[in-house]
Amino acid sequence: MSNALETVHAYLRERFTNMFVDPTDGEVAVPIGFRGATVWLRVRVFADGDLLAVASQFPVCTPPDLYPAMSEYLQRCSEGLGIGGFRLDFDDGCVIFQASLFFGGASLEPRHVSHLVEQNLSAAQAAYAGMLAVAYGGMAPKEAVGLPMWPERLLVDDLDRAITEILGSAAEPASAAEQGPAPEPTASDAERADALARLQNLLRRVVLEASGDDAESQPLDEREAA
């Protein structure tokens, strides 16, 4: 193991409770909790190029028809960043943020690793709610920029329930002994559409909370009809 890789592993073990190391190349994966979801932080040292790369993979699956909107949103979020940027994987709609540091023949220090890791965490905190608003709430990219993480008055359980119904769900096994392969999603198209509509309304409440509007949020379909 190289000195740079040892520095990375030592820093991450001290900074995080859980981490998983790939035995082939030493890449580290760290699960970061974001209000019931998991952002995967991946840290890797490229030995042949003396390059440290830290990336965050977000649990957002952008629908293909919203690729242009998500690309615009990510470009807006990347503007002004001192280091790193967001990108959209056009194969599966996944969103990734990555920041890199070329250290050449210099010694890699914990503060270098910390800088890239904290930059990833800061970017995730700033952009995650807007990603959900664009991908699942139909929000315009410009409006979604700067959207804060869920205000306390937004019921996170309602949001989780709506997302679960969109993706499909199955009853939890009664005991660990009965656990087996996860069944296929069972939600019908009508159920998914209804859950998506409720999710859009929940995201609209986020915007109202962020703007300080105390009025009750009106359902999107009623707003469009007005």
mmCIF file of the C-alpha atoms, coordinates in Angstrom:
data_MODEL
# 
_entry.id   MODEL 
# 
loop_
_atom_site.group_PDB 
_atom_site.id 
_atom_site.type_symbol 
_atom_site.label_atom_id 
_atom_site.label_alt_id 
_atom_site.label_comp_id 
_atom_site.label_asym_id 
_atom_site.label_entity_id 
_atom_site.label_seq_id 
_atom_site.pdbx_PDB_ins_code 
_atom_site.Cartn_x 
_atom_site.Cartn_y 
_atom_site.Cartn_z 
_atom_site.occupancy 
_atom_site.B_iso_or_equiv 
_atom_site.pdbx_formal_charge 
_atom_site.auth_seq_id 
_atom_site.auth_comp_id 
_atom_site.auth_asym_id 
_atom_site.auth_atom_id 
_atom_site.pdbx_PDB_model_num 
ATOM 1   C CA . MET A 1 1   ? 0.000   0.000   0.000   1.00 0.00 ? 1   MET A CA 1 
ATOM 2   C CA . SER A 1 2   ? 1.342   3.433   -0.966  1.00 0.00 ? 2   SER A CA 1 
ATOM 3   C CA . ASN A 1 3   ? 1.939   6.189   1.574   1.00 0.00 ? 3   ASN A CA 1 
ATOM 4   C CA . ALA A 1 4   ? -0.804  8.273   -0.046  1.00 0.00 ? 4   ALA A CA 1 
ATOM 5   C CA . LEU A 1 5   ? -3.309  5.439   0.279   1.00 0.00 ? 5   LEU A CA 1 
ATOM 6   C CA . GLU A 1 6   ? -2.333  4.883   3.908   1.00 0.00 ? 6   GLU A CA 1 
ATOM 7   C CA . THR A 1 7   ? -2.951  8.577   4.584   1.00 0.00 ? 7   THR A CA 1 
ATOM 8   C CA . VAL A 1 8   ? -6.399  8.366   2.970   1.00 0.00 ? 8   VAL A CA 1 
ATOM 9   C CA . HIS A 1 9   ? -7.409  5.262   4.919   1.00 0.00 ? 9   HIS A CA 1 
ATOM 10  C CA . ALA A 1 10  ? -6.146  6.663   8.233   1.00 0.00 ? 10  ALA A CA 1 
ATOM 11  C CA . TYR A 1 11  ? -8.059  9.918   7.781   1.00 0.00 ? 11  TYR A CA 1 
ATOM 12  C CA . LEU A 1 12  ? -11.301 8.203   6.775   1.00 0.00 ? 12  LEU A CA 1 
ATOM 13  C CA . ARG A 1 13  ? -11.149 5.727   9.678   1.00 0.00 ? 13  ARG A CA 1 
ATOM 14  C CA . GLU A 1 14  ? -10.865 8.651   12.074  1.00 0.00 ? 14  GLU A CA 1 
ATOM 15  C CA . ARG A 1 15  ? -13.549 10.727  10.335  1.00 0.00 ? 15  ARG A CA 1 
ATOM 16  C CA . PHE A 1 16  ? -16.237 8.095   9.697   1.00 0.00 ? 16  PHE A CA 1 
ATOM 17  C CA . THR A 1 17  ? -17.670 5.126   11.568  1.00 0.00 ? 17  THR A CA 1 
ATOM 18  C CA . ASN A 1 18  ? -18.404 2.900   8.565   1.00 0.00 ? 18  ASN A CA 1 
ATOM 19  C CA . MET A 1 19  ? -16.209 2.428   5.519   1.00 0.00 ? 19  MET A CA 1 
ATOM 20  C CA . PHE A 1 20  ? -15.648 -0.319  2.970   1.00 0.00 ? 20  PHE A CA 1 
ATOM 21  C CA . VAL A 1 21  ? -12.290 -0.878  1.268   1.00 0.00 ? 21  VAL A CA 1 
ATOM 22  C CA . ASP A 1 22  ? -11.882 -2.519  -2.136  1.00 0.00 ? 22  ASP A CA 1 
ATOM 23  C CA . PRO A 1 23  ? -8.971  -4.961  -1.715  1.00 0.00 ? 23  PRO A CA 1 
ATOM 24  C CA . THR A 1 24  ? -7.961  -4.679  -5.382  1.00 0.00 ? 24  THR A CA 1 
ATOM 25  C CA . ASP A 1 25  ? -7.237  -0.960  -5.628  1.00 0.00 ? 25  ASP A CA 1 
ATOM 26  C CA . GLY A 1 26  ? -7.828  0.395   -2.111  1.00 0.00 ? 26  GLY A CA 1 
ATOM 27  C CA . GLU A 1 27  ? -10.824 2.506   -3.106  1.00 0.00 ? 27  GLU A CA 1 
ATOM 28  C CA . VAL A 1 28  ? -12.931 3.410   -0.073  1.00 0.00 ? 28  VAL A CA 1 
ATOM 29  C CA . ALA A 1 29  ? -16.723 3.660   -0.047  1.00 0.00 ? 29  ALA A CA 1 
ATOM 30  C CA . VAL A 1 30  ? -18.415 5.509   2.822   1.00 0.00 ? 30  VAL A CA 1 
ATOM 31  C CA . PRO A 1 31  ? -22.214 5.609   3.289   1.00 0.00 ? 31  PRO A CA 1 
ATOM 32  C CA . ILE A 1 32  ? -23.469 9.061   4.314   1.00 0.00 ? 32  ILE A CA 1 
ATOM 33  C CA . GLY A 1 33  ? -27.035 9.350   5.648   1.00 0.00 ? 33  GLY A CA 1 
ATOM 34  C CA . PHE A 1 34  ? -29.240 12.129  4.272   1.00 0.00 ? 34  PHE A CA 1 
ATOM 35  C CA . ARG A 1 35  ? -32.695 12.082  5.893   1.00 0.00 ? 35  ARG A CA 1 
ATOM 36  C CA . GLY A 1 36  ? -33.377 8.400   5.260   1.00 0.00 ? 36  GLY A CA 1 
ATOM 37  C CA . ALA A 1 37  ? -31.404 8.205   1.998   1.00 0.00 ? 37  ALA A CA 1 
ATOM 38  C CA . THR A 1 38  ? -27.766 7.236   1.477   1.00 0.00 ? 38  THR A CA 1 
ATOM 39  C CA . VAL A 1 39  ? -25.157 9.182   -0.473  1.00 0.00 ? 39  VAL A CA 1 
ATOM 40  C CA . TRP A 1 40  ? -22.086 7.061   -1.227  1.00 0.00 ? 40  TRP A CA 1 
ATOM 41  C CA . LEU A 1 41  ? -18.776 8.859   -0.799  1.00 0.00 ? 41  LEU A CA 1 
ATOM 42  C CA . ARG A 1 42  ? -16.025 7.164   -2.839  1.00 0.00 ? 42  ARG A CA 1 
ATOM 43  C CA . VAL A 1 43  ? -12.350 7.990   -2.309  1.00 0.00 ? 43  VAL A CA 1 
ATOM 44  C CA . ARG A 1 44  ? -9.600  6.696   -4.577  1.00 0.00 ? 44  ARG A CA 1 
ATOM 45  C CA . VAL A 1 45  ? -5.906  7.281   -5.176  1.00 0.00 ? 45  VAL A CA 1 
ATOM 46  C CA . PHE A 1 46  ? -4.708  6.698   -8.730  1.00 0.00 ? 46  PHE A CA 1 
ATOM 47  C CA . ALA A 1 47  ? -1.180  5.407   -8.235  1.00 0.00 ? 47  ALA A CA 1 
ATOM 48  C CA . ASP A 1 48  ? -0.044  5.966   -11.838 1.00 0.00 ? 48  ASP A CA 1 
ATOM 49  C CA . GLY A 1 49  ? -1.066  9.623   -11.858 1.00 0.00 ? 49  GLY A CA 1 
ATOM 50  C CA . ASP A 1 50  ? -0.604  10.742  -8.249  1.00 0.00 ? 50  ASP A CA 1 
ATOM 51  C CA . LEU A 1 51  ? -4.247  11.788  -8.285  1.00 0.00 ? 51  LEU A CA 1 
ATOM 52  C CA . LEU A 1 52  ? -6.692  11.826  -5.372  1.00 0.00 ? 52  LEU A CA 1 
ATOM 53  C CA . ALA A 1 53  ? -10.357 11.694  -6.405  1.00 0.00 ? 53  ALA A CA 1 
ATOM 54  C CA . VAL A 1 54  ? -13.338 12.011  -4.064  1.00 0.00 ? 54  VAL A CA 1 
ATOM 55  C CA . ALA A 1 55  ? -16.814 11.474  -5.522  1.00 0.00 ? 55  ALA A CA 1 
ATOM 56  C CA . SER A 1 56  ? -20.360 11.426  -4.152  1.00 0.00 ? 56  SER A CA 1 
ATOM 57  C CA . GLN A 1 57  ? -23.005 9.236   -5.772  1.00 0.00 ? 57  GLN A CA 1 
ATOM 58  C CA . PHE A 1 58  ? -26.552 10.406  -5.066  1.00 0.00 ? 58  PHE A CA 1 
ATOM 59  C CA . PRO A 1 59  ? -29.634 8.154   -4.797  1.00 0.00 ? 59  PRO A CA 1 
ATOM 60  C CA . VAL A 1 60  ? -31.387 10.001  -7.612  1.00 0.00 ? 60  VAL A CA 1 
ATOM 61  C CA . CYS A 1 61  ? -32.549 8.226   -10.784 1.00 0.00 ? 61  CYS A CA 1 
ATOM 62  C CA . THR A 1 62  ? -33.395 10.995  -13.233 1.00 0.00 ? 62  THR A CA 1 
ATOM 63  C CA . PRO A 1 63  ? -36.076 10.057  -15.804 1.00 0.00 ? 63  PRO A CA 1 
ATOM 64  C CA . PRO A 1 64  ? -34.646 10.259  -19.356 1.00 0.00 ? 64  PRO A CA 1 
ATOM 65  C CA . ASP A 1 65  ? -37.100 12.987  -20.384 1.00 0.00 ? 65  ASP A CA 1 
ATOM 66  C CA . LEU A 1 66  ? -35.721 15.170  -17.574 1.00 0.00 ? 66  LEU A CA 1 
ATOM 67  C CA . TYR A 1 67  ? -32.034 14.773  -18.499 1.00 0.00 ? 67  TYR A CA 1 
ATOM 68  C CA . PRO A 1 68  ? -31.910 18.299  -20.028 1.00 0.00 ? 68  PRO A CA 1 
ATOM 69  C CA . ALA A 1 69  ? -33.500 19.862  -16.937 1.00 0.00 ? 69  ALA A CA 1 
ATOM 70  C CA . MET A 1 70  ? -31.221 17.948  -14.556 1.00 0.00 ? 70  MET A CA 1 
ATOM 71  C CA . SER A 1 71  ? -28.153 18.841  -16.631 1.00 0.00 ? 71  SER A CA 1 
ATOM 72  C CA . GLU A 1 72  ? -29.072 22.521  -16.425 1.00 0.00 ? 72  GLU A CA 1 
ATOM 73  C CA . TYR A 1 73  ? -29.625 22.262  -12.671 1.00 0.00 ? 73  TYR A CA 1 
ATOM 74  C CA . LEU A 1 74  ? -26.257 20.554  -12.116 1.00 0.00 ? 74  LEU A CA 1 
ATOM 75  C CA . GLN A 1 75  ? -24.500 23.130  -14.293 1.00 0.00 ? 75  GLN A CA 1 
ATOM 76  C CA . ARG A 1 76  ? -26.039 25.929  -12.245 1.00 0.00 ? 76  ARG A CA 1 
ATOM 77  C CA . CYS A 1 77  ? -24.946 24.214  -9.012  1.00 0.00 ? 77  CYS A CA 1 
ATOM 78  C CA . SER A 1 78  ? -21.394 23.791  -10.335 1.00 0.00 ? 78  SER A CA 1 
ATOM 79  C CA . GLU A 1 79  ? -20.969 27.471  -11.207 1.00 0.00 ? 79  GLU A CA 1 
ATOM 80  C CA . GLY A 1 80  ? -18.787 29.308  -8.748  1.00 0.00 ? 80  GLY A CA 1 
ATOM 81  C CA . LEU A 1 81  ? -17.375 26.218  -7.054  1.00 0.00 ? 81  LEU A CA 1 
ATOM 82  C CA . GLY A 1 82  ? -13.686 26.554  -6.325  1.00 0.00 ? 82  GLY A CA 1 
ATOM 83  C CA . ILE A 1 83  ? -13.092 22.866  -6.933  1.00 0.00 ? 83  ILE A CA 1 
ATOM 84  C CA . GLY A 1 84  ? -15.158 19.956  -8.214  1.00 0.00 ? 84  GLY A CA 1 
ATOM 85  C CA . GLY A 1 85  ? -18.416 19.767  -10.114 1.00 0.00 ? 85  GLY A CA 1 
ATOM 86  C CA . PHE A 1 86  ? -21.613 17.804  -10.700 1.00 0.00 ? 86  PHE A CA 1 
ATOM 87  C CA . ARG A 1 87  ? -22.333 15.549  -13.643 1.00 0.00 ? 87  ARG A CA 1 
ATOM 88  C CA . LEU A 1 88  ? -25.204 13.407  -14.855 1.00 0.00 ? 88  LEU A CA 1 
ATOM 89  C CA . ASP A 1 89  ? -24.647 9.802   -15.951 1.00 0.00 ? 89  ASP A CA 1 
ATOM 90  C CA . PHE A 1 90  ? -26.643 9.532   -19.181 1.00 0.00 ? 90  PHE A CA 1 
ATOM 91  C CA . ASP A 1 91  ? -26.702 5.735   -18.961 1.00 0.00 ? 91  ASP A CA 1 
ATOM 92  C CA . ASP A 1 92  ? -28.749 5.459   -15.766 1.00 0.00 ? 92  ASP A CA 1 
ATOM 93  C CA . GLY A 1 93  ? -29.675 9.005   -14.728 1.00 0.00 ? 93  GLY A CA 1 
ATOM 94  C CA . CYS A 1 94  ? -27.450 8.905   -11.631 1.00 0.00 ? 94  CYS A CA 1 
ATOM 95  C CA . VAL A 1 95  ? -26.030 12.174  -10.276 1.00 0.00 ? 95  VAL A CA 1 
ATOM 96  C CA . ILE A 1 96  ? -22.379 12.377  -9.204  1.00 0.00 ? 96  ILE A CA 1 
ATOM 97  C CA . PHE A 1 97  ? -20.234 15.106  -7.684  1.00 0.00 ? 97  PHE A CA 1 
ATOM 98  C CA . GLN A 1 98  ? -16.456 14.769  -7.949  1.00 0.00 ? 98  GLN A CA 1 
ATOM 99  C CA . ALA A 1 99  ? -13.480 16.787  -6.774  1.00 0.00 ? 99  ALA A CA 1 
ATOM 100 C CA . SER A 1 100 ? -9.869  15.826  -7.551  1.00 0.00 ? 100 SER A CA 1 
ATOM 101 C CA . LEU A 1 101 ? -6.379  16.827  -6.485  1.00 0.00 ? 101 LEU A CA 1 
ATOM 102 C CA . PHE A 1 102 ? -3.169  16.149  -8.415  1.00 0.00 ? 102 PHE A CA 1 
ATOM 103 C CA . PHE A 1 103 ? -0.347  15.996  -5.882  1.00 0.00 ? 103 PHE A CA 1 
ATOM 104 C CA . GLY A 1 104 ? 2.459   14.789  -8.150  1.00 0.00 ? 104 GLY A CA 1 
ATOM 105 C CA . GLY A 1 105 ? 5.555   13.883  -6.218  1.00 0.00 ? 105 GLY A CA 1 
ATOM 106 C CA . ALA A 1 106 ? 4.503   15.842  -3.127  1.00 0.00 ? 106 ALA A CA 1 
ATOM 107 C CA . SER A 1 107 ? 3.421   14.164  0.074   1.00 0.00 ? 107 SER A CA 1 
ATOM 108 C CA . LEU A 1 108 ? -0.347  13.729  0.467   1.00 0.00 ? 108 LEU A CA 1 
ATOM 109 C CA . GLU A 1 109 ? -1.435  15.045  3.870   1.00 0.00 ? 109 GLU A CA 1 
ATOM 110 C CA . PRO A 1 110 ? -4.658  14.485  5.859   1.00 0.00 ? 110 PRO A CA 1 
ATOM 111 C CA . ARG A 1 111 ? -5.664  18.122  5.286   1.00 0.00 ? 111 ARG A CA 1 
ATOM 112 C CA . HIS A 1 112 ? -5.688  17.500  1.521   1.00 0.00 ? 112 HIS A CA 1 
ATOM 113 C CA . VAL A 1 113 ? -8.046  14.551  1.944   1.00 0.00 ? 113 VAL A CA 1 
ATOM 114 C CA . SER A 1 114 ? -10.173 16.527  4.370   1.00 0.00 ? 114 SER A CA 1 
ATOM 115 C CA . HIS A 1 115 ? -10.529 19.413  1.929   1.00 0.00 ? 115 HIS A CA 1 
ATOM 116 C CA . LEU A 1 116 ? -11.929 17.206  -0.841  1.00 0.00 ? 116 LEU A CA 1 
ATOM 117 C CA . VAL A 1 117 ? -14.167 15.212  1.503   1.00 0.00 ? 117 VAL A CA 1 
ATOM 118 C CA . GLU A 1 118 ? -15.653 18.346  3.081   1.00 0.00 ? 118 GLU A CA 1 
ATOM 119 C CA . GLN A 1 119 ? -16.163 19.869  -0.365  1.00 0.00 ? 119 GLN A CA 1 
ATOM 120 C CA . ASN A 1 120 ? -18.199 16.787  -1.336  1.00 0.00 ? 120 ASN A CA 1 
ATOM 121 C CA . LEU A 1 121 ? -20.287 16.923  1.835   1.00 0.00 ? 121 LEU A CA 1 
ATOM 122 C CA . SER A 1 122 ? -20.919 20.636  1.421   1.00 0.00 ? 122 SER A CA 1 
ATOM 123 C CA . ALA A 1 123 ? -21.981 20.187  -2.210  1.00 0.00 ? 123 ALA A CA 1 
ATOM 124 C CA . ALA A 1 124 ? -24.305 17.334  -1.259  1.00 0.00 ? 124 ALA A CA 1 
ATOM 125 C CA . GLN A 1 125 ? -25.922 19.414  1.474   1.00 0.00 ? 125 GLN A CA 1 
ATOM 126 C CA . ALA A 1 126 ? -26.450 22.329  -0.890  1.00 0.00 ? 126 ALA A CA 1 
ATOM 127 C CA . ALA A 1 127 ? -27.774 20.485  -3.946  1.00 0.00 ? 127 ALA A CA 1 
ATOM 128 C CA . TYR A 1 128 ? -29.549 17.290  -2.854  1.00 0.00 ? 128 TYR A CA 1 
ATOM 129 C CA . ALA A 1 129 ? -33.013 18.748  -2.179  1.00 0.00 ? 129 ALA A CA 1 
ATOM 130 C CA . GLY A 1 130 ? -32.962 20.518  -5.540  1.00 0.00 ? 130 GLY A CA 1 
ATOM 131 C CA . MET A 1 131 ? -32.041 17.280  -7.314  1.00 0.00 ? 131 MET A CA 1 
ATOM 132 C CA . LEU A 1 132 ? -35.153 15.614  -5.911  1.00 0.00 ? 132 LEU A CA 1 
ATOM 133 C CA . ALA A 1 133 ? -37.285 18.613  -6.835  1.00 0.00 ? 133 ALA A CA 1 
ATOM 134 C CA . VAL A 1 134 ? -36.113 18.510  -10.462 1.00 0.00 ? 134 VAL A CA 1 
ATOM 135 C CA . ALA A 1 135 ? -36.106 14.718  -10.883 1.00 0.00 ? 135 ALA A CA 1 
ATOM 136 C CA . TYR A 1 136 ? -39.378 13.922  -9.085  1.00 0.00 ? 136 TYR A CA 1 
ATOM 137 C CA . GLY A 1 137 ? -41.196 17.193  -8.483  1.00 0.00 ? 137 GLY A CA 1 
ATOM 138 C CA . GLY A 1 138 ? -41.146 18.737  -11.955 1.00 0.00 ? 138 GLY A CA 1 
ATOM 139 C CA . MET A 1 139 ? -39.510 21.916  -10.639 1.00 0.00 ? 139 MET A CA 1 
ATOM 140 C CA . ALA A 1 140 ? -37.673 24.238  -13.020 1.00 0.00 ? 140 ALA A CA 1 
ATOM 141 C CA . PRO A 1 141 ? -33.863 24.037  -12.622 1.00 0.00 ? 141 PRO A CA 1 
ATOM 142 C CA . LYS A 1 142 ? -33.467 27.747  -11.855 1.00 0.00 ? 142 LYS A CA 1 
ATOM 143 C CA . GLU A 1 143 ? -36.103 27.573  -9.096  1.00 0.00 ? 143 GLU A CA 1 
ATOM 144 C CA . ALA A 1 144 ? -34.493 24.502  -7.539  1.00 0.00 ? 144 ALA A CA 1 
ATOM 145 C CA . VAL A 1 145 ? -31.060 26.094  -7.051  1.00 0.00 ? 145 VAL A CA 1 
ATOM 146 C CA . GLY A 1 146 ? -30.470 26.907  -3.392  1.00 0.00 ? 146 GLY A CA 1 
ATOM 147 C CA . LEU A 1 147 ? -33.438 24.855  -2.181  1.00 0.00 ? 147 LEU A CA 1 
ATOM 148 C CA . PRO A 1 148 ? -32.668 23.985  1.465   1.00 0.00 ? 148 PRO A CA 1 
ATOM 149 C CA . MET A 1 149 ? -32.809 20.568  3.016   1.00 0.00 ? 149 MET A CA 1 
ATOM 150 C CA . TRP A 1 150 ? -36.285 19.667  4.251   1.00 0.00 ? 150 TRP A CA 1 
ATOM 151 C CA . PRO A 1 151 ? -37.681 22.149  6.795   1.00 0.00 ? 151 PRO A CA 1 
ATOM 152 C CA . GLU A 1 152 ? -38.740 20.559  10.040  1.00 0.00 ? 152 GLU A CA 1 
ATOM 153 C CA . ARG A 1 153 ? -42.450 21.109  9.326   1.00 0.00 ? 153 ARG A CA 1 
ATOM 154 C CA . LEU A 1 154 ? -42.247 18.928  6.213   1.00 0.00 ? 154 LEU A CA 1 
ATOM 155 C CA . LEU A 1 155 ? -43.190 15.414  7.255   1.00 0.00 ? 155 LEU A CA 1 
ATOM 156 C CA . VAL A 1 156 ? -40.288 13.265  6.134   1.00 0.00 ? 156 VAL A CA 1 
ATOM 157 C CA . ASP A 1 157 ? -42.387 10.149  6.682   1.00 0.00 ? 157 ASP A CA 1 
ATOM 158 C CA . ASP A 1 158 ? -44.855 11.404  4.066   1.00 0.00 ? 158 ASP A CA 1 
ATOM 159 C CA . LEU A 1 159 ? -42.039 11.962  1.597   1.00 0.00 ? 159 LEU A CA 1 
ATOM 160 C CA . ASP A 1 160 ? -40.542 8.535   2.244   1.00 0.00 ? 160 ASP A CA 1 
ATOM 161 C CA . ARG A 1 161 ? -43.952 6.919   1.861   1.00 0.00 ? 161 ARG A CA 1 
ATOM 162 C CA . ALA A 1 162 ? -44.583 8.627   -1.471  1.00 0.00 ? 162 ALA A CA 1 
ATOM 163 C CA . ILE A 1 163 ? -41.184 7.604   -2.840  1.00 0.00 ? 163 ILE A CA 1 
ATOM 164 C CA . THR A 1 164 ? -41.701 4.035   -1.657  1.00 0.00 ? 164 THR A CA 1 
ATOM 165 C CA . GLU A 1 165 ? -45.049 3.832   -3.413  1.00 0.00 ? 165 GLU A CA 1 
ATOM 166 C CA . ILE A 1 166 ? -43.543 5.177   -6.638  1.00 0.00 ? 166 ILE A CA 1 
ATOM 167 C CA . LEU A 1 167 ? -40.756 2.617   -6.617  1.00 0.00 ? 167 LEU A CA 1 
ATOM 168 C CA . GLY A 1 168 ? -43.025 -0.200  -5.453  1.00 0.00 ? 168 GLY A CA 1 
ATOM 169 C CA . SER A 1 169 ? -42.850 -2.012  -2.139  1.00 0.00 ? 169 SER A CA 1 
ATOM 170 C CA . ALA A 1 170 ? -43.588 -5.323  -0.455  1.00 0.00 ? 170 ALA A CA 1 
ATOM 171 C CA . ALA A 1 171 ? -44.482 -6.309  3.095   1.00 0.00 ? 171 ALA A CA 1 
ATOM 172 C CA . GLU A 1 172 ? -41.527 -6.785  5.409   1.00 0.00 ? 172 GLU A CA 1 
ATOM 173 C CA . PRO A 1 173 ? -40.906 -10.439 6.404   1.00 0.00 ? 173 PRO A CA 1 
ATOM 174 C CA . ALA A 1 174 ? -42.095 -11.359 9.889   1.00 0.00 ? 174 ALA A CA 1 
ATOM 175 C CA . SER A 1 175 ? -38.664 -12.586 10.980  1.00 0.00 ? 175 SER A CA 1 
ATOM 176 C CA . ALA A 1 176 ? -35.093 -12.817 9.770   1.00 0.00 ? 176 ALA A CA 1 
ATOM 177 C CA . ALA A 1 177 ? -35.522 -16.555 9.214   1.00 0.00 ? 177 ALA A CA 1 
ATOM 178 C CA . GLU A 1 178 ? -38.274 -15.887 6.692   1.00 0.00 ? 178 GLU A CA 1 
ATOM 179 C CA . GLN A 1 179 ? -36.287 -13.353 4.704   1.00 0.00 ? 179 GLN A CA 1 
ATOM 180 C CA . GLY A 1 180 ? -35.625 -14.231 1.089   1.00 0.00 ? 180 GLY A CA 1 
ATOM 181 C CA . PRO A 1 181 ? -35.123 -12.501 -2.263  1.00 0.00 ? 181 PRO A CA 1 
ATOM 182 C CA . ALA A 1 182 ? -36.988 -9.205  -2.484  1.00 0.00 ? 182 ALA A CA 1 
ATOM 183 C CA . PRO A 1 183 ? -40.233 -9.567  -4.471  1.00 0.00 ? 183 PRO A CA 1 
ATOM 184 C CA . GLU A 1 184 ? -40.856 -7.570  -7.620  1.00 0.00 ? 184 GLU A CA 1 
ATOM 185 C CA . PRO A 1 185 ? -42.531 -4.135  -7.226  1.00 0.00 ? 185 PRO A CA 1 
ATOM 186 C CA . THR A 1 186 ? -46.300 -4.460  -7.167  1.00 0.00 ? 186 THR A CA 1 
ATOM 187 C CA . ALA A 1 187 ? -47.540 -0.877  -7.442  1.00 0.00 ? 187 ALA A CA 1 
ATOM 188 C CA . SER A 1 188 ? -49.885 -0.293  -10.365 1.00 0.00 ? 188 SER A CA 1 
ATOM 189 C CA . ASP A 1 189 ? -49.478 2.571   -12.836 1.00 0.00 ? 189 ASP A CA 1 
ATOM 190 C CA . ALA A 1 190 ? -52.403 4.389   -11.238 1.00 0.00 ? 190 ALA A CA 1 
ATOM 191 C CA . GLU A 1 191 ? -50.891 4.023   -7.756  1.00 0.00 ? 191 GLU A CA 1 
ATOM 192 C CA . ARG A 1 192 ? -47.541 5.287   -8.986  1.00 0.00 ? 192 ARG A CA 1 
ATOM 193 C CA . ALA A 1 193 ? -49.176 8.298   -10.658 1.00 0.00 ? 193 ALA A CA 1 
ATOM 194 C CA . ASP A 1 194 ? -51.095 9.126   -7.482  1.00 0.00 ? 194 ASP A CA 1 
ATOM 195 C CA . ALA A 1 195 ? -47.945 8.792   -5.346  1.00 0.00 ? 195 ALA A CA 1 
ATOM 196 C CA . LEU A 1 196 ? -45.976 10.979  -7.752  1.00 0.00 ? 196 LEU A CA 1 
ATOM 197 C CA . ALA A 1 197 ? -48.669 13.671  -7.590  1.00 0.00 ? 197 ALA A CA 1 
ATOM 198 C CA . ARG A 1 198 ? -48.502 13.678  -3.789  1.00 0.00 ? 198 ARG A CA 1 
ATOM 199 C CA . LEU A 1 199 ? -44.707 13.821  -3.932  1.00 0.00 ? 199 LEU A CA 1 
ATOM 200 C CA . GLN A 1 200 ? -44.916 16.864  -6.210  1.00 0.00 ? 200 GLN A CA 1 
ATOM 201 C CA . ASN A 1 201 ? -47.172 18.575  -3.688  1.00 0.00 ? 201 ASN A CA 1 
ATOM 202 C CA . LEU A 1 202 ? -44.766 17.745  -0.861  1.00 0.00 ? 202 LEU A CA 1 
ATOM 203 C CA . LEU A 1 203 ? -41.912 19.288  -2.816  1.00 0.00 ? 203 LEU A CA 1 
ATOM 204 C CA . ARG A 1 204 ? -44.053 22.352  -3.450  1.00 0.00 ? 204 ARG A CA 1 
ATOM 205 C CA . ARG A 1 205 ? -44.405 22.678  0.328   1.00 0.00 ? 205 ARG A CA 1 
ATOM 206 C CA . VAL A 1 206 ? -40.610 22.782  0.554   1.00 0.00 ? 206 VAL A CA 1 
ATOM 207 C CA . VAL A 1 207 ? -40.571 25.816  -1.714  1.00 0.00 ? 207 VAL A CA 1 
ATOM 208 C CA . LEU A 1 208 ? -43.264 27.538  0.345   1.00 0.00 ? 208 LEU A CA 1 
ATOM 209 C CA . GLU A 1 209 ? -41.362 26.822  3.567   1.00 0.00 ? 209 GLU A CA 1 
ATOM 210 C CA . ALA A 1 210 ? -38.124 28.130  2.062   1.00 0.00 ? 210 ALA A CA 1 
ATOM 211 C CA . SER A 1 211 ? -39.790 31.350  0.857   1.00 0.00 ? 211 SER A CA 1 
ATOM 212 C CA . GLY A 1 212 ? -41.448 31.971  4.211   1.00 0.00 ? 212 GLY A CA 1 
ATOM 213 C CA . ASP A 1 213 ? -44.959 31.623  2.783   1.00 0.00 ? 213 ASP A CA 1 
ATOM 214 C CA . ASP A 1 214 ? -47.242 30.499  5.614   1.00 0.00 ? 214 ASP A CA 1 
ATOM 215 C CA . ALA A 1 215 ? -50.211 29.875  3.339   1.00 0.00 ? 215 ALA A CA 1 
ATOM 216 C CA . GLU A 1 216 ? -51.315 26.303  2.827   1.00 0.00 ? 216 GLU A CA 1 
ATOM 217 C CA . SER A 1 217 ? -49.794 24.812  -0.318  1.00 0.00 ? 217 SER A CA 1 
ATOM 218 C CA . GLN A 1 218 ? -52.281 24.244  -3.096  1.00 0.00 ? 218 GLN A CA 1 
ATOM 219 C CA . PRO A 1 219 ? -52.050 20.989  -5.081  1.00 0.00 ? 219 PRO A CA 1 
ATOM 220 C CA . LEU A 1 220 ? -50.181 21.368  -8.351  1.00 0.00 ? 220 LEU A CA 1 
ATOM 221 C CA . ASP A 1 221 ? -53.141 20.264  -10.471 1.00 0.00 ? 221 ASP A CA 1 
ATOM 222 C CA . GLU A 1 222 ? -55.316 22.959  -8.866  1.00 0.00 ? 222 GLU A CA 1 
ATOM 223 C CA . ARG A 1 223 ? -52.616 25.591  -9.414  1.00 0.00 ? 223 ARG A CA 1 
ATOM 224 C CA . GLU A 1 224 ? -52.377 24.657  -13.087 1.00 0.00 ? 224 GLU A CA 1 
ATOM 225 C CA . ALA A 1 225 ? -56.161 24.852  -13.470 1.00 0.00 ? 225 ALA A CA 1 
ATOM 226 C CA . ALA A 1 226 ? -56.350 28.267  -11.827 1.00 0.00 ? 226 ALA A CA 1 
# 
